[in-house]
Each structure stands twice: as structure tokens, then as C-alpha cells.
Amino acid sequence: MPNLFIDGSPATEADLAHQALVNYGAYTSFRVENGGVRGLDLHLERLENAAVELFGQAVEGGRLRALMRSALGPRQDAWLRVSLFSDALSNRDPTAEGAPRVMVGVFDPPSALAGAVRLQLQTYEREAPHLKHVATFGLLRARRAARAAGFDDALFVGRDGRISEGSLWNIGFLSGDTIVWPEAPMLAGVTQALLSEGLLVRGVAQTTRPVTVADLSHFTAAFLCNSATPAASIVAVGDRTFEPDSALIDRLTETWLSQPIQTI
């Protein structure tokens, strides 16, 4: 059974050829659990906002959900990637506007990123960082460079010196009893938003502020988060090392699990 569907039908060769040749679009991805998704409303909002910005017209949330259900079929647990593109738009004629087409990829759920992550600092800023867009060359190049240098992944620092985000995830720090989220141009992660909301309910102190490399010495722990990995310990950022904080990771994981699963 095909695992790529476009507007509810199995993807054709022509559809896939266009996407291979025209690198313009946006997507979101997430785990499906028991037929639902934690933070589904935020993923839908991300897609709708991206559709308006990139194509001039939103895709209605009800249609997106129907296409997801159709692609999933009887599966209750999976990983979905929902992408927006337009075959009316090309490198020669980039002016087309209108509701984009929707591709849904259905895959087995990925394993979580390993804990004890070591990060290489890299000066890099994603193009249009507020969008989860399909221009992923820079992210893959950054991860390859980090692995070649003996690290697990890359952490981005802007030209202004502010730490922003990782290649595929957001980062948070612990200062005393307070969670510190970096303030910089970056993608607003759904998992980060759910953790922040859950921690607020639990009375955990949080702040969002600019974080520089020099600030790393003031933090006692660090963690990363995304839809596949609600929380994983970071044990090194460049030459700054952190002790794994299992209590922090347990609290973050429990906070994630406390978020409701929204039915597709």
C-alpha cells in the first residue's frame, strides 16, 4: 500500500517529480497515538499560516484532518508528515497563488533521539526561520558537519551571538529552578509550546530571553525537545559540559504525556 498520498490519492510520478525539482513548500510532522495527536491544533495552525504566507490561501483545517484520516486508514499509531506544495508554481513562474495541494506521508513511528547529546556550536540562521519549510539543505549539512567533528548534532548561533535552535529540535536550559527558553529568530516548536503550557500549569518557573554562548556557564542543565523526542539530556554544548539531569527529563516527559491526545 503506498505511504504517500496527495489530496487523498496515491502520489503519482508527476506529483513527486515536481516536488523533487521545485523546492518550495512547508510541512509539519508528528506522532499519531491511538488515532490522535498531542498538539494537533498547533500543527494545523502551523500549516494554515504557512499556506497563507507561501501560497496566498489557507487550507481549511477540516480538510487537512480528513486527508490525514484517509491516509492513515485503519492505522492508529504512525508518524505523519503533512506537506504543502503547488504544481502551478515553478522556478520559471513563481507567481501562482491559490490553495496548495496536500501530501501526507505515513510511516512507522521513529525512535526517540538518544540521551546524552553532544552539540557542536555553529553560526547559522535558517532562511525564514519562523516557517517549517522544505529547504532543509542547511540543516542536513549542519548535522553532517557536526557528526564529522565527533558531535551528535548542531546547535545554531545567529550572527548576533544569540543561541536559537538545533537542526531538528528546540533547546531549553535550567537555571536554578527556572526553565530558560532562548529568544531568537527560530521555529516555534509544537513540543516546546506543549511543554511550556504544561509546566505553567504545574507552577514551574519559566522565562524566555536572549541566550548567548557566554551564558552557558550559568546553566546547570540543558535539554532538547521535538515531536519524536519530548525531552532528551544535552551533556555538552561545544566545550561546556552538563551533568545529565534525570529528574528534569522525567518531569518534562511526564508533562508531555499529560497533554491531551486530540482525535484526528
Protein Blocks (a to p, Z undefined) as FASTA:
>chain_A
ZZbdeehiacdfklmmmmmmmccddddddddeehiaehklmmmmmmmmmmmmmnopacdf
klmmmmmmmmnmmafbdcdddddddfkbcfklmmbgcddddddddddddddddehiacdd
dddddehklbccfblmlmmmmmmmmmmnopabdcdddfkopafbdfkbccdddehjaccd
ddddddddfklmmmmmmmmmnopacddddddfklmmmpcbdcdddfklmbacdfbehjbc
cdddfklmmmmmmmmmmpccddZZ
